[in-house]
């Protein structure tokens, strides 16, 4: 897919709240759908005492409190639901917290690939339990880390956010890296955002090459939790310890697996319809919650189950692309490409010691451990906490994880 330009009004008309779902009695929590390029993006906001649906924040109030807004970015197949303890912990310390369901995941829209056999739904689908899903339009979407980073950047622009801290888990960590560096601007597969006058809008958070010549980043810190190596596992072939023959063998293996399994829409649809059960999902999640498997309750299981089960062709297409699309940059490549920018930011790693998906002794974990141990970021800006946990330490071991998170914010960001 080549670079395409959206209509001249895209920056404004594609970013608006379209469905108000619920709010706590004290108006501290608001959940709603935000429309982005015609898609419904599910969002949850906690701690915001201002009206959050109109795109305007009281900047005097933000300045008075002197604490950055925090955006939470989930991992593969997850949603805002598993940030339940994190949002409460951050809000309790006076932070406004925004969590987004990335396009194609969670309650957000799952576009149906043009030419699909089934018609897309035109209205939000309401599954049992009252979970409202975003409507899915017939559209061709090429999923990538940079697509989601562009979505996050537009969200921050729409809400006119000031200082921001990006926190991501697994795949969400890569989205945070792309948004913080403005990498998505250089991606020919992402849609350019323009204002009403047709002027191309550059990266809002990273403030890359804007018309005023400003380059000061709005991102005041990055917290990467069990950071992934790429959109999918294909980036393991970039391991410098592999020789040419080994890389070729891995590439061939991924090609075969994708052809037989992940590129087979019929097989994927069958698996979602007939293999995926709540019991199976519960067992998988408990295997990832190595510290507190009892925290895997029905609400958490449903947050994974319904989006996959009711997403139809859109869910199948999303899963297919997640496993077969280009994996994007590795964290190591981000640091090489944006050395000065990432060295200038407070960057904190939180890692579950018992994580089997992105293990601390894997390529990414070893890279960041070396970066911290040898102060490769300079001035101690890169720090790490290793906690007793699996892949989602903020929900598996929330007390220890949030203590580390809040300590970093207090000492390195504020």
N, C-alpha and C positions, 0 to 999 in steps of 0.2 A: 504494500500500500504506500503510495507516494504522499508527500506532504500536501495537505489540502487546507484551504482557508474556510473558516466558518463565515456565516453571514455577518454583515457589519454590526448587527446588534447582539451578536452572540454573547459578548461578555456580560451583558445585563439580562437579556431575556432568557438565557439558559440557566440563570442562577437565581432561583427564588423558592421560597417555601411553598409547597403545594398541598400538603396534608398534615394538619396538626393532630397528633395521635393521643397524647396524654401529657399531663403535667401534675407534679406533686402539689399538695395543698399550699405549700409555702412558695411555690413557683421556683424552687431551687433546681428542679429537674424538668427539662423539656425534651420530648422526643418528637421528631417530625421528619418529613421528607423534603429534601432540598433538590430542586430540579437543576440538573446539569446536562447541557447539550441534549435535552429532551428526555433524559433518564432520571428516575427517582433514586436519590441517594439518601439512605436512612442515616439520620444523625441523632446523637444524644448529647445534650449539654447539661452540665451540672455546675452549680455555683454562680451562674450568670444571673445577676439581679436586674439586668436590663432586658428589654424586649429583644429577643434574639431572632425573630422571624423577618424583620424588616431590613436587615443588613447593616444596621448602624449600632455602634457601641459608644458609650460615654467615655471618650478618651481622657477626660479630666479625672474620672473615677479610676481608670486603669493606672494613670500616672500616679495618683495619690497612693494607691495600694502598692505600686512599684513591684508587682509580680507579673511575670509573663503569662500569657495564655498557654495552655498545654493542649496539644492535639495528639490523640492516641490512634495508632495505626495497627490493625490486627494482622495476624498471619493467615496462611492458606486455610480456606474453608471455615474460618471463624467469623466473628462479628463483634459488635459492641458489647454483647452479653458477657463475655469473659473478662471484661474490664470492671466488673461490678465492684470489687473491693478497691481497685486502684482509683476509680473515680471518687469514691467516698473518702479515701485517705487523702487525696490531693485537695478535694473540696474542703475537707476539714482543716487544712493548713492555709486556706485562703486563696486557692488557685481556681480560676475558671477553667473547666475541662471540657473539651470537645472530642467525641469519639465518632468515627465515620465507618460505615460499612462500605468497603471498596466496591466499585461497579462490578457486577457479576458474582458478588458474594453476599452472604448474610441476607438482610431484608431488601437490599438495593436491587434495582432492575437487573435482569439477566436478558439482554437483547437476543432476539432470535435471528440467526444468520439469514440474510436475504436468500430466498429460494428454499427455505425450510418447508417440510411437508405439513407442519401443523401451523394454524394461524396463531399469531401472538395474542396474548390477552390485552384487552384495551383498558381494563380497570384493575385496581389492586385486588389481589387474591387474598381471601381471608381463610386461613386454615383453621382447624379446630384449636381451641385455646385462645383465640382472639389475636393471634400474631398477624399483623397486616404486612403484606408483601408489596413492594413497588411494582408498578405496571411495567410490562416488557413490550417494547415496540419492535417492529421488524427493522433491524438495522445491522449492518456489518461492523463489528468492533474487533480491533486487533489488540488483545490484552497484552500489557507489558508493564514493567515497573514504571517506566516513564509515563505511560497513560495515567496511572494512578497518581503519580507525582504531580502531573498537570492538573488533575482533579483537586488534589489537596491545595495546590497553589491558587487555583481559582476560588476555592472555598474561603481561603484566607483573604483573598482580594475582595470577594463579595462582602465579607463581614468587616472589611477595613481594619483588620487586626494590626496591632502594633508589634511588640516583642512577643515571640513565640518560642516554645520549646517543643520539639518533635520527639515523640517516644514511639518506637515501633517494636513489635515482636516478630521474630523470624523474617518472613517475607516483608512485613511492614517496616522492618529496619532498613531494607533496601529502598523502599519508597521514601523513607525519611532522608536517606542519603541523596537520592535524586532531587527531592524537593529542596534540600538545603544547599545543594551545589548549583541548581538550575540546569542539570544535565538534560532534562527532558526538552529543553528549548532546542537542543541540537539534534533531536531525534526526528528523522524524516517521516516516521510513522504516526506521530502525534499531530492532532489538529491545532492549528494556530488560533489563539484567542485574540479577538480584536474588539475595540470599543465601538461606540455608535458611529464614529466618524471613519471607521475602517482602518484605524491606526493599530498596528500590531502591538500587543501588550507583552512586554518581556517578563521574566520571572519576578513575581511579586515578593516572595519570601527571600530569595537570594539576591534580588535587585541587580540582576545582570545587565549591564549596558543600557540603563534606562535613558530617556531623553534628557534628563537633567544631569547625567553624568555621575549619578550617585552609585556607589557600589557597597554601601554599608548594608550588611545582611540584617534582616528582621529576625533571623533565627539566632537565638541566644544560647542554645544548647541542644545537643543530641543525646538521647538515651536509647541505646540499642540493646534489646533483650533477646538473648539467644539468636544472634544475627545469622541469617541464611547466607548461602553462597551465591544464590541466584534465583530467578523465577522458578526454575526447576533444577534437577540434579546434574544437568548436562555441563554445568560449569566446573565439575570436578576434573574435566579433561584439561583445564587450565593450570592444574597443579604443576609447578615448575619441576617437581621431582620425577614426573613422568617423561619417558623418552618418546620419540616420534612413533615407534611401533605400538607402545602402550596407548598413546592418545588415539591412534587409528583404530585400535581394537575397541576402546571404550566408545568412540563415535559410532562404530558399526553396531555395537551392542545396543546403544540407545536407538539407533535407526530401526533395528529389528523389533525392539520392545514397543516403540511408538507405532510401527506398522501393524503389529499383531494386536495391540491392546488399546493404547490411548488415542490412536487415530481412527479407531473403529467406533463410529457413533452408535451403531446398532448394539454392539456389545456393551458400551457404556450405559446406554439407556436401559438395557436389560438389567445391568448391575444395580442401577439406581432404583428400578421398579421392583426387582425381585430378590436382590441380595441384601441391600441396605435395610437394616432394621434398627429400632431404638436399642435393642439389646446389644447388637454388634457395635454400634456407635459408643454405647456406654462402656463396653469392654475396652475398646480402643482408647477412649479418653482416660479411663482409669489406669491404663498402662503408661500414659504420659504424665499422670499425676502421681509421681513416685513418693512424694512426701505426705500428701493428704488425699488419697483416692476417694475418701468419703465425701469430698467436696463436689464430686461429679453427681449432681442431682438431676431431676427431671427437666428443670428449666434450662440447665446448661446443655443437656443432650438435645432438647428440642431446638435450641438455637443453631445447632449443626444439622439436625434432621430435616426440619421443614424447608429450609432454603434449597437443600439438595433434592428433596423429594418432590417439591412442588414447582421447581424451576423449569420443568419441561425441557424442550429443546435448548432453551437458553442456558440451563444448568449444564447440560451435556456439552454444549459448545464451549462454555467457560472452562470446564474440567479438561476437555480435549486440548484447548489452547494452553492452559497452564503447564501441561506436561510436554507439549510439542513445540511451542514457540521459542524464539531465541531467548536464552536465559538472561541476557543483559550483562551489565558490568558486575564483576565480583566486588566485594568491599575493598580488596587490595587494589583493584583497578581504579576505584573511586579515589583512593588516597594518592595513587600515583598521578592521576589526571588533575586532581584538585588539591594538590599538596598544601599550598598556602592557605586556601580557604578552610580546609578541614583542620589544619594545624592551629588556626586562629580561634576555633570554637571549643568550648568545654564539651568533651565527648566522654560519656560514661557507658561502660558495658556492665550489664547484669547477666550472669550466666548460671543456669541450673547445672550443678555438678553431675547430676545423673541423667542429663538429656541424651537420648539416643538418636535424635533426629539431627541436631546440630551440636555434636559433642564438643566439649571444651578442648579436646585433643585433636579436633579436626582442623582443616586448613584455616578456616576463619578464626576459630578460637585460638589457635597457636599464633596467628598473625597479631591478634589484639593483645594476647599475653606478652608477646615480644615487644610490642609497641609500648605497653605500660612499663614493663620491666626495664627497658632501655631508654625510656623517656623520649621516644621518637617523635612525639607530638610537640615536645618542647614545653618548658615551664610547668610540667605536671598537668597539662590540660586533659590528657587522656587517663582515665581511671577505670578500675574494674572492681566489682564485687562478685564473688562466687558464693552461691547459696545452695543449701541442700534442697534440691528440687529437680523436676523434670523439665519439659519444654516450655511450660508456662509458669514460671516461678511466682509471678505477681498474683496468681490465683491458687497455685499449689501450695506456696509458702508465703502468704501475703504479709505476715508480720515482719519477717526478716527482710523480704524484698523491699517493702515500702520504707522501712527504716533506712536502708541503703539509698533508695531513691530520694527521699526527703533530705537526707544528709548531704547528698551531692548537690541538690538544688540550692540548699542553704549555703554551702561552702564555695561552690564553683560557679553558680549561675547568678545568684542575687547580688 
